[in-house]
Amino acid sequence: MVSREWGERAAPGFVESKPYWASPTYGFTRIPTRAIHNGDIFQQYMDKVSVLKLSHCTFNLPSPPFLCCHNLRFLWLDHCQVVTSDGTRKDDDDISRCFQRLWVLDVRFTKGCEQILSAQMISVMIQLRELNVVGAQRWDIGQLQGLLPNIRRFRVTKSKMFFNCSENELFSEMTKMELLDFSNKRDAKDLD
């Protein structure tokens, strides 16, 4: 299946992508087009979901749809859109509980991903072992300095990023690193 942007017609022979969430345990569910989801969409699953893939969804970061999933280990956001605020604000403890057990965060072509990849959010992900970022725009990767002591695999591809510190400073505390991949990296400062 080939992903297509909203509003585009699929070329003959291709299927147009639709918003959905998927979990190996709970299956595949289509989400209504252009809906902004808050923290109640997964309320019935609570602590049961540990692997979650969201595709082509829009949600508010202070109240993401997976906020009640406290056993989340793997989160994949594909072509999603993160909006800043809709006036609702969940307790920071809820957000911490949601993200603190993550082992893998995979963010692909997600608008507003710099909010999820901010120092404030990454500092909550104390067990994070793998971070995959594809298609980030103007992301200050230097803000992660000292925040990923357990990281083993760190991939950033097809992204525009910059460092507010030296690369040596950024990676000096990542002593468990097994794989570092910055393929197709573009310096955001050179792309203005």
Buried (B, 14 or more C-beta within 10 A) or exposed (E): EEBBEEEEEEEEEEEBBEBBBBBEEBEEEEBEEEEEBBBEBBEEBEEEBBBBBBBBBBBBBBBBBBBBBBBBBBBBBBBBBBBEEEEEEBEEEBBBBBBBBBBBBBBBBBBBBBBBBBEEBBBBBBEBBBBBBBBBBEBBBBBBBBBBEBBBBBBBBBBBBBBEBEEEEBBEBBEEEEEBEEEEBEEBEEEE
